[in-house]
Amino acid sequence: MNNPFDLTGKVAVVTGANTGIGQAIALALASAGADVACVGRTPAEDTVAQARALGRKADVISADLATIEPVGRVVEETVARLGGLDILVNNAGIIRRADAVDFTEEDWDAVVDTNLKSVFFLSQAAGRHMIAHGRGKIINIASMLTFQGGIRVPSYTASKSGIGGLTKLLANEWAAKGVNVNAIAPGYIATNNTAALQADETRNKAILDRIPAARWGDPSDLGGAAVFLASRASDYVQGHILAVDGGWLAR
């Protein structure tokens, strides 16, 4: 039997692939055989260079996903440059921290537009292409705050709760059309977005004390889950949110 995790010949779009979780997922997909389009407003040349070193085709597509204007272009440019679109990883996201009583409309809109609105419309654009070809894999990046409330991040919690619902909605509509829609919910991963928490001695200790694995996650810890959900090994997995959290939710 052929390796069900093999992504040879597949083309993946990964948003926010310049660093952290997005870079790790892009390189995991490339290691499994996929060609990769790295999408975002921050240059991802390092990710592209590493993917090419693995023997894959890779390219940067510049797009500011704070607005939905570029989503159609992302799909068109990926197909034109890499020859198709089989996998979409909606990873790009931002976070703003403030007490709920002080949170501004500007910070609300910035986070929700990037983390939720653009995810839907990029998924819509990719979904049209995938449905027309009878196959595709969409992987959304959720969060522990898809399941929990958190503190001081109201727009982030709202956006990631929305990602959970959107993942299920799209799976309900597209499963019979050959498109799998699932999500990965990272636990506490050491990235730029969590730098403030890591630097806060009290919060850092409280977080580590609750994680059964007794460590912050590394972005590379998400690679296996991404390859699984991007491959035919997950063909009968639909609308699922896979926690990669060192056991956080089990506590």
Phi and psi in degrees as GROMACS dihedral restraints (atoms count N, CA, C in turn):
[ dihedral_restraints ]
;  ai    aj    ak    al  type     phi  dphi    fc
    3     4     5     6     1   -63.5    20    10
    4     5     6     7     1   152.2    20    10
    6     7     8     9     1   -62.6    20    10
    7     8     9    10     1   115.6    20    10
    9    10    11    12     1   -71.1    20    10
   10    11    12    13     1   -11.2    20    10
   12    13    14    15     1   -96.0    20    10
   13    14    15    16     1     0.3    20    10
   15    16    17    18     1   -73.3    20    10
   16    17    18    19     1   126.7    20    10
   18    19    20    21     1  -108.6    20    10
   19    20    21    22     1    17.4    20    10
   21    22    23    24     1   -56.5    20    10
   22    23    24    25     1   130.3    20    10
   24    25    26    27     1    87.7    20    10
   25    26    27    28     1    -4.2    20    10
   27    28    29    30     1   -92.3    20    10
   28    29    30    31     1   153.2    20    10
   30    31    32    33     1  -119.5    20    10
   31    32    33    34     1   127.7    20    10
   33    34    35    36     1  -117.0    20    10
   34    35    36    37     1   141.0    20    10
   36    37    38    39     1  -105.1    20    10
   37    38    39    40     1   127.3    20    10
   39    40    41    42     1  -124.6    20    10
   40    41    42    43     1   120.5    20    10
   42    43    44    45     1   -88.3    20    10
   43    44    45    46     1   149.8    20    10
   45    46    47    48     1    61.9    20    10
   46    47    48    49     1    43.0    20    10
   48    49    50    51     1   -93.3    20    10
   49    50    51    52     1    10.3    20    10
   51    52    53    54     1   -76.4    20    10
   52    53    54    55     1   -25.5    20    10
   54    55    56    57     1  -159.4    20    10
   55    56    57    58     1   173.8    20    10
   57    58    59    60     1    58.0    20    10
   58    59    60    61     1  -136.8    20    10
   60    61    62    63     1   -61.1    20    10
   61    62    63    64     1   -43.7    20    10
   63    64    65    66     1   -62.2    20    10
   64    65    66    67     1   -43.8    20    10
   66    67    68    69     1   -63.3    20    10
   67    68    69    70     1   -44.9    20    10
   69    70    71    72     1   -61.5    20    10
   70    71    72    73     1   -41.3    20    10
   72    73    74    75     1   -68.6    20    10
   73    74    75    76     1   -43.3    20    10
   75    76    77    78     1   -57.7    20    10
   76    77    78    79     1   -42.8    20    10
   78    79    80    81     1   -73.5    20    10
   79    80    81    82     1   -32.0    20    10
   81    82    83    84     1   -65.2    20    10
   82    83    84    85     1   -42.4    20    10
   84    85    86    87     1   -64.7    20    10
   85    86    87    88     1   -40.8    20    10
   87    88    89    90     1   -63.4    20    10
   88    89    90    91     1   -40.4    20    10
   90    91    92    93     1   -62.8    20    10
   91    92    93    94     1   -29.6    20    10
   93    94    95    96     1   -84.9    20    10
   94    95    96    97     1    -3.3    20    10
   96    97    98    99     1   118.7    20    10
   97    98    99   100     1    -5.3    20    10
   99   100   101   102     1   -82.7    20    10
  100   101   102   103     1   146.4    20    10
  102   103   104   105     1   -82.6    20    10
  103   104   105   106     1   150.7    20    10
  105   106   107   108     1  -134.0    20    10
  106   107   108   109     1   130.5    20    10
  108   109   110   111     1  -102.0    20    10
  109   110   111   112     1   121.5    20    10
  111   112   113   114     1   -99.5    20    10
  112   113   114   115     1   113.4    20    10
  114   115   116   117     1  -111.0    20    10
  115   116   117   118     1   135.6    20    10
  117   118   119   120     1   166.5    20    10
  118   119   120   121     1   175.3    20    10
  120   121   122   123     1   -87.4    20    10
  121   122   123   124     1   -16.6    20    10
  123   124   125   126     1  -100.9    20    10
  124   125   126   127     1   131.6    20    10
  126   127   128   129     1   -54.9    20    10
  127   128   129   130     1   139.9    20    10
  129   130   131   132     1  -120.9    20    10
  130   131   132   133     1    35.8    20    10
  132   133   134   135     1   -60.8    20    10
  133   134   135   136     1   -34.5    20    10
  135   136   137   138     1   -64.9    20    10
  136   137   138   139     1   -42.3    20    10
  138   139   140   141     1   -62.9    20    10
  139   140   141   142     1   -43.9    20    10
  141   142   143   144     1   -61.0    20    10
  142   143   144   145     1   -43.7    20    10
  144   145   146   147     1   -62.2    20    10
  145   146   147   148     1   -41.7    20    10
  147   148   149   150     1   -67.9    20    10
  148   149   150   151     1   -38.0    20    10
  150   151   152   153     1   -65.7    20    10
  151   152   153   154     1   -41.3    20    10
  153   154   155   156     1   -65.2    20    10
  154   155   156   157     1   -34.9    20    10
  156   157   158   159     1   -64.2    20    10
  157   158   159   160     1   -22.2    20    10
  159   160   161   162     1   -84.1    20    10
  160   161   162   163     1    -1.0    20    10
  162   163   164   165     1    92.7    20    10
  163   164   165   166     1    10.2    20    10
  165   166   167   168     1   -97.2    20    10
  166   167   168   169     1   156.9    20    10
  168   169   170   171     1   -79.4    20    10
  169   170   171   172     1   139.0    20    10
  171   172   173   174     1  -153.2    20    10
  172   173   174   175     1   150.5    20    10
  174   175   176   177     1  -154.0    20    10
  175   176   177   178     1   158.0    20    10
  177   178   179   180     1   -98.2    20    10
  178   179   180   181     1   132.9    20    10
  180   181   182   183     1  -119.5    20    10
  181   182   183   184     1   111.4    20    10
  183   184   185   186     1   -78.0    20    10
  184   185   186   187     1   127.3    20    10
  186   187   188   189     1  -161.5    20    10
  187   188   189   190     1   133.2    20    10
  189   190   191   192     1   -94.1    20    10
  190   191   192   193     1   105.4    20    10
  192   193   194   195     1   -84.5    20    10
  193   194   195   196     1    16.0    20    10
  195   196   197   198     1   -72.1    20    10
  196   197   198   199     1   -15.0    20    10
  198   199   200   201     1  -127.5    20    10
  199   200   201   202     1   163.9    20    10
  201   202   203   204     1   -91.5    20    10
  202   203   204   205     1    -3.9    20    10
  204   205   206   207     1   -52.0    20    10
  205   206   207   208     1   -41.1    20    10
  207   208   209   210     1   -85.6    20    10
  208   209   210   211     1    -0.1    20    10
  210   211   212   213     1   -64.4    20    10
  211   212   213   214     1   -40.8    20    10
  213   214   215   216     1   -64.7    20    10
  214   215   216   217     1   -38.8    20    10
  216   217   218   219     1   -64.9    20    10
  217   218   219   220     1   -36.3    20    10
  219   220   221   222     1   -58.6    20    10
  220   221   222   223     1   -46.2    20    10
  222   223   224   225     1   -65.7    20    10
  223   224   225   226     1   -47.4    20    10
  225   226   227   228     1   -60.9    20    10
  226   227   228   229     1   -44.1    20    10
  228   229   230   231     1   -69.3    20    10
  229   230   231   232     1   -36.3    20    10
  231   232   233   234     1   -63.1    20    10
  232   233   234   235     1   -46.5    20    10
  234   235   236   237     1   -63.1    20    10
  235   236   237   238     1   -42.4    20    10
  237   238   239   240     1   -67.4    20    10
  238   239   240   241     1   -41.2    20    10
  240   241   242   243     1   -83.8    20    10
  241   242   243   244     1   -37.6    20    10
  243   244   245   246     1  -114.1    20    10
  244   245   246   247     1    -5.7    20    10
  246   247   248   249     1    92.7    20    10
  247   248   249   250     1     8.4    20    10
  249   250   251   252     1   168.4    20    10
  250   251   252   253     1  -172.7    20    10
  252   253   254   255     1  -156.1    20    10
  253   254   255   256     1   109.8    20    10
  255   256   257   258     1  -113.5    20    10
  256   257   258   259     1   -25.5    20    10
  258   259   260   261     1  -136.6    20    10
  259   260   261   262     1   133.1    20    10
  261   262   263   264     1  -123.9    20    10
  262   263   264   265     1   126.7    20    10
  264   265   266   267     1  -114.4    20    10
  265   266   267   268     1   111.2    20    10
  267   268   269   270     1   -88.4    20    10
  268   269   270   271     1    87.5    20    10
  270   271   272   273     1  -105.2    20    10
  271   272   273   274     1   -30.7    20    10
  273   274   275   276     1   -55.9    20    10
  274   275   276   277     1   134.1    20    10
  276   277   278   279     1  -166.2    20    10
  277   278   279   280     1   159.6    20    10
  279   280   281   282     1  -132.6    20    10
  280   281   282   283     1   167.3    20    10
  282   283   284   285     1  -141.7    20    10
  283   284   285   286     1   142.1    20    10
  285   286   287   288     1  -129.0    20    10
  286   287   288   289     1   135.2    20    10
  288   289   290   291     1  -115.6    20    10
  289   290   291   292     1   128.8    20    10
  291   292   293   294     1  -171.0    20    10
  292   293   294   295     1   155.2    20    10
  294   295   296   297     1   -59.2    20    10
  295   296   297   298     1   145.6    20    10
  297   298   299   300     1   -57.1    20    10
  298   299   300   301     1   -34.7    20    10
  300   301   302   303     1   -71.0    20    10
  301   302   303   304     1   -15.8    20    10
  303   304   305   306     1  -110.9    20    10
  304   305   306   307     1    -0.7    20    10
  306   307   308   309     1   -69.5    20    10
  307   308   309   310     1   137.2    20    10
  309   310   311   312     1   -95.5    20    10
  310   311   312   313     1   156.9    20    10
  312   313   314   315     1   -62.3    20    10
  313   314   315   316     1   -36.5    20    10
  315   316   317   318     1   -60.3    20    10
  316   317   318   319     1   -45.6    20    10
  318   319   320   321     1   -70.0    20    10
  319   320   321   322     1   -32.5    20    10
  321   322   323   324     1   -62.9    20    10
  322   323   324   325     1   -53.3    20    10
  324   325   326   327     1   -64.4    20    10
  325   326   327   328     1   -40.3    20    10
  327   328   329   330     1   -60.0    20    10
  328   329   330   331     1   -44.2    20    10
  330   331   332   333     1   -73.6    20    10
  331   332   333   334     1   -47.2    20    10
  333   334   335   336     1   -66.2    20    10
  334   335   336   337     1   -38.5    20    10
  336   337   338   339     1   -63.6    20    10
  337   338   339   340     1   -42.2    20    10
  339   340   341   342     1   -76.7    20    10
  340   341   342   343     1   -45.5    20    10
  342   343   344   345     1   -84.3    20    10
  343   344   345   346     1   -21.4    20    10
  345   346   347   348     1  -127.6    20    10
  346   347   348   349     1   -53.1    20    10
  348   349   350   351     1   -61.5    20    10
  349   350   351   352     1   -48.5    20    10
  351   352   353   354     1   -68.4    20    10
  352   353   354   355     1   -30.6    20    10
  354   355   356   357     1   -62.7    20    10
  355   356   357   358     1   -44.6    20    10
  357   358   359   360     1   -62.1    20    10
  358   359   360   361     1   -48.7    20    10
  360   361   362   363     1   -73.7    20    10
  361   362   363   364     1   -29.0    20    10
  363   364   365   366     1   -71.4    20    10
  364   365   366   367     1   -39.2    20    10
  366   367   368   369     1   -62.2    20    10
  367   368   369   370     1   -39.0    20    10
  369   370   371   372     1   -61.0    20    10
  370   371   372   373     1   -47.2    20    10
  372   373   374   375     1   -64.5    20    10
  373   374   375   376     1   -44.3    20    10
  375   376   377   378     1   -67.5    20    10
  376   377   378   379     1   -38.8    20    10
  378   379   380   381     1   -62.0    20    10
  379   380   381   382     1   -37.6    20    10
  381   382   383   384     1   -60.4    20    10
  382   383   384   385     1   -43.0    20    10
  384   385   386   387     1   -65.5    20    10
  385   386   387   388     1   -46.3    20    10
  387   388   389   390     1   -65.9    20    10
  388   389   390   391     1   -43.4    20    10
  390   391   392   393     1   -61.7    20    10
  391   392   393   394     1   -39.1    20    10
  393   394   395   396     1   -63.3    20    10
  394   395   396   397     1   -27.5    20    10
  396   397   398   399     1   -99.9    20    10
  397   398   399   400     1    -1.1    20    10
  399   400   401   402     1    77.1    20    10
  400   401   402   403     1    13.8    20    10
  402   403   404   405     1  -164.2    20    10
  403   404   405   406     1   156.8    20    10
  405   406   407   408     1   164.2    20    10
  406   407   408   409     1   160.4    20    10
  408   409   410   411     1  -131.4    20    10
  409   410   411   412     1   125.2    20    10
  411   412   413   414     1  -118.1    20    10
  412   413   414   415     1   128.4    20    10
  414   415   416   417     1  -122.8    20    10
  415   416   417   418     1   115.3    20    10
  417   418   419   420     1   -94.1    20    10
  418   419   420   421     1   147.5    20    10
  420   421   422   423     1   -98.9    20    10
  421   422   423   424     1   109.8    20    10
  423   424   425   426     1   -90.8    20    10
  424   425   426   427     1  -143.4    20    10
  426   427   428   429     1  -169.5    20    10
  427   428   429   430     1   164.6    20    10
  429   430   431   432     1   -57.8    20    10
  430   431   432   433     1   -28.3    20    10
  432   433   434   435     1   -81.4    20    10
  433   434   435   436     1     3.8    20    10
  435   436   437   438     1   -70.9    20    10
  436   437   438   439     1   -26.2    20    10
  438   439   440   441     1  -108.4    20    10
  439   440   441   442     1   -23.1    20    10
  441   442   443   444     1  -125.1    20    10
  442   443   444   445     1   170.2    20    10
  444   445   446   447     1   -88.4    20    10
  445   446   447   448     1   -35.5    20    10
  447   448   449   450     1    70.2    20    10
  448   449   450   451     1  -175.5    20    10
  450   451   452   453     1  -139.6    20    10
  451   452   453   454     1   144.9    20    10
  453   454   455   456     1    65.0    20    10
  454   455   456   457     1    18.5    20    10
  456   457   458   459     1  -137.9    20    10
  457   458   459   460     1    57.1    20    10
  459   460   461   462     1   -59.7    20    10
  460   461   462   463     1   -42.7    20    10
  462   463   464   465     1   -72.3    20    10
  463   464   465   466     1   -33.2    20    10
  465   466   467   468     1   -67.0    20    10
  466   467   468   469     1   -45.8    20    10
  468   469   470   471     1   -60.1    20    10
  469   470   471   472     1   -43.5    20    10
  471   472   473   474     1   -62.3    20    10
  472   473   474   475     1   -43.3    20    10
  474   475   476   477     1   -66.3    20    10
  475   476   477   478     1   -41.6    20    10
  477   478   479   480     1   -76.4    20    10
  478   479   480   481     1   -29.2    20    10
  480   481   482   483     1   -64.4    20    10
  481   482   483   484     1   -40.3    20    10
  483   484   485   486     1   -63.0    20    10
  484   485   486   487     1   -36.3    20    10
  486   487   488   489     1   -60.6    20    10
  487   488   489   490     1   -39.5    20    10
  489   490   491   492     1   -61.8    20    10
  490   491   492   493     1   -45.8    20    10
  492   493   494   495     1   -67.4    20    10
  493   494   495   496     1   -40.5    20    10
  495   496   497   498     1   -64.4    20    10
  496   497   498   499     1   -39.0    20    10
  498   499   500   501     1   -58.3    20    10
  499   500   501   502     1   -43.7    20    10
  501   502   503   504     1   -70.7    20    10
  502   503   504   505     1   -40.4    20    10
  504   505   506   507     1   -60.5    20    10
  505   506   507   508     1   -48.2    20    10
  507   508   509   510     1   -67.0    20    10
  508   509   510   511     1   -36.1    20    10
  510   511   512   513     1   -62.1    20    10
  511   512   513   514     1   -42.5    20    10
  513   514   515   516     1   -60.1    20    10
  514   515   516   517     1   -39.4    20    10
  516   517   518   519     1   -81.3    20    10
  517   518   519   520     1   -32.1    20    10
  519   520   521   522     1  -110.6    20    10
  520   521   522   523     1    -8.3    20    10
  522   523   524   525     1   -57.1    20    10
  523   524   525   526     1   -43.3    20    10
  525   526   527   528     1   -73.9    20    10
  526   527   528   529     1    -8.1    20    10
  528   529   530   531     1   -99.8    20    10
  529   530   531   532     1     7.0    20    10
  531   532   533   534     1    91.8    20    10
  532   533   534   535     1     7.8    20    10
  534   535   536   537     1  -111.4    20    10
  535   536   537   538     1   121.3    20    10
  537   538   539   540     1   -91.1    20    10
  538   539   540   541     1   131.0    20    10
  540   541   542   543     1  -124.8    20    10
  541   542   543   544     1   117.7    20    10
  543   544   545   546     1  -140.1    20    10
  544   545   546   547     1   178.6    20    10
  546   547   548   549     1  -142.0    20    10
  547   548   549   550     1   154.8    20    10
  549   550   551   552     1  -112.1    20    10
  550   551   552   553     1   132.0    20    10
  552   553   554   555     1  -109.3    20    10
  553   554   555   556     1    98.5    20    10
  555   556   557   558     1   -68.5    20    10
  556   557   558   559     1   146.4    20    10
  558   559   560   561     1   -79.6    20    10
  559   560   561   562     1  -146.9    20    10
  561   562   563   564     1   -80.5    20    10
  562   563   564   565     1   103.9    20    10
  564   565   566   567     1  -107.9    20    10
  565   566   567   568     1   137.7    20    10
  567   568   569   570     1   -75.5    20    10
  568   569   570   571     1    97.8    20    10
  570   571   572   573     1  -139.4    20    10
  571   572   573   574     1   179.3    20    10
  573   574   575   576     1   -60.8    20    10
  574   575   576   577     1   -35.5    20    10
  576   577   578   579     1   -65.7    20    10
  577   578   579   580     1   -25.2    20    10
  579   580   581   582     1  -107.8    20    10
  580   581   582   583     1    11.2    20    10
  582   583   584   585     1   -58.9    20    10
  583   584   585   586     1   -39.2    20    10
  585   586   587   588     1   -64.0    20    10
  586   587   588   589     1   -37.9    20    10
  588   589   590   591     1   -69.7    20    10
  589   590   591   592     1   -40.9    20    10
  591   592   593   594     1   -63.7    20    10
  592   593   594   595     1   -33.3    20    10
  594   595   596   597     1   -80.2    20    10
  595   596   597   598     1   -17.1    20    10
  597   598   599   600     1   -86.2    20    10
  598   599   600   601     1   107.0    20    10
  600   601   602   603     1   -57.5    20    10
  601   602   603   604     1   -41.7    20    10
  603   604   605   606     1   -68.2    20    10
  604   605   606   607     1   -49.3    20    10
  606   607   608   609     1   -65.0    20    10
  607   608   609   610     1   -40.6    20    10
  609   610   611   612     1   -59.9    20    10
  610   611   612   613     1   -44.6    20    10
  612   613   614   615     1   -64.9    20    10
  613   614   615   616     1   -42.3    20    10
  615   616   617   618     1   -62.1    20    10
  616   617   618   619     1   -39.3    20    10
  618   619   620   621     1   -65.6    20    10
  619   620   621   622     1   -49.5    20    10
  621   622   623   624     1   -63.7    20    10
  622   623   624   625     1   -35.3    20    10
  624   625   626   627     1   -64.8    20    10
  625   626   627   628     1   -23.4    20    10
  627   628   629   630     1   -93.6    20    10
  628   629   630   631     1   -18.6    20    10
  630   631   632   633     1   -83.3    20    10
  631   632   633   634     1   115.4    20    10
  633   634   635   636     1   -56.2    20    10
  634   635   636   637     1   -32.9    20    10
  636   637   638   639     1   -72.9    20    10
  637   638   639   640     1   -11.6    20    10
  639   640   641   642     1    63.0    20    10
  640   641   642   643     1    30.6    20    10
  642   643   644   645     1  -157.8    20    10
  643   644   645   646     1   156.0    20    10
  645   646   647   648     1   -68.1    20    10
  646   647   648   649     1   148.6    20    10
  648   649   650   651     1   -75.2    20    10
  649   650   651   652     1   154.8    20    10
  651   652   653   654     1  -101.5    20    10
  652   653   654   655     1   145.9    20    10
  654   655   656   657     1   -50.8    20    10
  655   656   657   658     1   -33.6    20    10
  657   658   659   660     1   -65.7    20    10
  658   659   660   661     1   -19.0    20    10
  660   661   662   663     1   -64.1    20    10
  661   662   663   664     1   -17.2    20    10
  663   664   665   666     1   -90.4    20    10
  664   665   666   667     1    -9.8    20    10
  666   667   668   669     1   -61.5    20    10
  667   668   669   670     1   -44.1    20    10
  669   670   671   672     1   -63.7    20    10
  670   671   672   673     1   -41.1    20    10
  672   673   674   675     1   -63.3    20    10
  673   674   675   676     1   -39.5    20    10
  675   676   677   678     1   -66.0    20    10
  676   677   678   679     1   -43.7    20    10
  678   679   680   681     1   -62.5    20    10
  679   680   681   682     1   -43.0    20    10
  681   682   683   684     1   -57.4    20    10
  682   683   684   685     1   -50.9    20    10
  684   685   686   687     1   -72.4    20    10
  685   686   687   688     1   -19.2    20    10
  687   688   689   690     1   -88.3    20    10
  688   689   690   691     1   -12.1    20    10
  690   691   692   693     1  -104.0    20    10
  691   692   693   694     1   173.1    20    10
  693   694   695   696     1   -74.4    20    10
  694   695   696   697     1    -7.1    20    10
  696   697   698   699     1   -62.1    20    10
  697   698   699   700     1   -22.4    20    10
  699   700   701   702     1  -108.2    20    10
  700   701   702   703     1    22.9    20    10
  702   703   704   705     1   -59.8    20    10
  703   704   705   706     1   -24.8    20    10
  705   706   707   708     1  -107.3    20    10
  706   707   708   709     1    21.8    20    10
  708   709   710   711     1  -106.0    20    10
  709   710   711   712     1   121.2    20    10
  711   712   713   714     1  -140.2    20    10
  712   713   714   715     1   132.6    20    10
  714   715   716   717     1    68.1    20    10
  715   716   717   718     1    22.9    20    10
  717   718   719   720     1   -97.1    20    10
  718   719   720   721     1   143.9    20    10
  720   721   722   723     1  -112.5    20    10
  721   722   723   724     1   107.2    20    10
  723   724   725   726     1   -92.3    20    10
  724   725   726   727     1   111.8    20    10
  726   727   728   729     1   -79.6    20    10
  727   728   729   730     1   128.5    20    10
  729   730   731   732     1  -121.3    20    10
  730   731   732   733     1    86.6    20    10
  732   733   734   735     1  -137.0    20    10
  733   734   735   736     1    11.7    20    10
  735   736   737   738     1    64.1    20    10
  736   737   738   739     1    14.8    20    10
  738   739   740   741     1    96.5    20    10
  739   740   741   742     1     7.0    20    10
  741   742   743   744     1   -50.9    20    10
  742   743   744   745     1   -49.3    20    10
  744   745   746   747     1   -73.1    20    10
  745   746   747   748     1   -14.5    20    10
  747   748   749   750     1   -78.9    20    10
  748   749   750   751     1   -14.8    20    10
